[in-house]
Amino acid sequence: SEYHPINKVDYLGNLKVCMEFFKTDRYKNYGIGYIDPQRIRETYSLVDQYQQKLSFPVEDCFDASFLPSPMYKYNF
């Protein structure tokens, strides 16, 4: 970048750490970007009840139709 040079060593180190978060059964089975519909409903309910009253339906929180097909899987 013009204003903030990228330190390649730091960037690659950070990328390796981030990739560790993808080493779960959920990512292995469903790919990157998948959100379990039941979990999103539970999270929506918790936020609506305890933090902020939500004025939109839970279905507007996530749309799986934007996920790539076939799903992108990180092979580990």
N, C-alpha and C positions, 0 to 999 in steps of 0.2 A: 504494500500500500504506500502511497505517496507520503502520507503524514506519519504513519506508524509502521515502521519496518517490521516484518514478520520474522521472528526467530525460529528458523526451521527446526532446530533441535527441540526447543520448548513445544512447538506446535505438534510435532510427531509424538513426543512424550505424552502430551495431553490426549492426543487421538488414541493412543494405546490404552490409556486409562479409561477413556470413554467407551471404547469397544468392549471392555470387560463387563459393562452394564448390559450388553446384549447377550451375554452367555447365560440365558435362562431358558427354561422349558417353553415359556410363553413365546419368546422370540423364535426359538427353534421350531415350534409347531405352527405358529401363525404369521411369522414374519415381522418386520419392522413397521411400526405405525399402528398395529392392531390394538384396539382397546376392547376389553371384555364388556359387553353390553350390561351385564348385571352389575359390574363394578362402577360403571358410569352412573347407573341409576342410584346406587347406594351413595356415591359421592354427591350427586345432585341433591338427594334428600337431606344429607347432612348439612350441606351448605345452606340449603333453603330453610332448614329448621334452626340452625344454630348461628349462622353467620350473616347471611344476606338473603332476604326474601327474593326469590327468583321470579321473573315475570315472563319467562319463555318456557316452552315445553322441553323436557329432557332430550327429546329427539333432535332438537336443534344444537345440542352440544357437540355431537360428533356424527360424521357421515362417512361410513366406510366405503362409499362409492368412489372416493378420491384416492383410495389405496391402489398401488400398482397391481396389475394382474398380468402375469403371475406375481405373487407376493415376493418381495425381496427378502431373502434369508441370508443371514450372516453365518457361514459355515465355520463352526469351531470344533 
